[in-house]
Amino acid sequence: MKPKSETETRIEDETAGKHSAGKHEAARGCRLCPRACGANRRGGARGRCGVAQELKVARAALHMWEEPCISGEEGSGAVFFSGCALGCIYCQNRDISRGERGAVISAEHLAEIFLELQEQKANNINLVTAGHYLPQVKEALVSAKRQGLRIPIVYNSSAYEKAEALRALEGLVDVYLPDFKYLSPELAGNYSDAPDYPETAMDAIREMVRQRPEPVFDARGNMTSGVIVRHLLLPGHVREAKRIVKYLHEEYGNRIYISMMNQYTPMPQVANDELLGRRVTKREYERLLAYAQEIGVEQGFYQEGETARESFIPEFDGQGVIAKKRRAGGSG
């Protein structure tokens, strides 16, 4: 049996309630994500993810805009967590990725949210950018499953994750939905201040596929197990997108699905950037899709119509979180 890494051990200790945060623990600080920033998040300091240790959620509601096998007819039970360890300069969810929006809740309340989404007929529980809260999320999943949570768990991630942290989720997550943003360390450094992103994402996706090595669907066509790797085409970067699709196809073949997205929306913070300040052109997207077909990608998703608009991005208004918190706490 492979010995557990320090990250795995710390996640398990946190989940089990072993919160003996002595001086040694505080000095080590947070090492959950590849940033390993060392922030004393337990003591209230914000890490590179933009948040302290308190669990913060910005929205929990049925979401219709995932891949068809994730959203299905009823919708995916998407839980959007505040904060993000990657911090892309063009972030599409900037309202929450900086940790400024969202309600602080307990792991117990998070478990209740999962169960409530199941009651709303969600096809799955979709954990959106949850990596910096792994101990609390694992605790909530274990609790909710004990209380009757049966629908699949989707882990929706930037792939900027430690493989050993993902191993702590084995058996709890059914479908992995990672991004693969860059193969170029230079591009990853320029856009996300993470030149280690390509290598880190490769390792993370490899671990995801190890856990869920083949796609499985139910009778309605909804994915119940497997890995879908997304790539958001950035304006002016078709060549990089082709490299990513080629790598994924050669490495994994039909063991995964590749989702090629054209929904990039220029946000105010990059309005003056020569490339990121515009949308992806129809021709750019067509070139990517043609290349995927040319190299033999058979299991993939693509987008039709006008997806690059701000209305495609949900409102992070506390839906499904604030009301639940008030009910749990009484009439305050």
Summary of the structure (lengths in Angstrom):
residues: 332
radius of gyration: 19.2
end to end distance: 50.0
largest distance: 60.0
contacts: 1084
relative contact order: 0.13
helix: 39%
strand: 15%
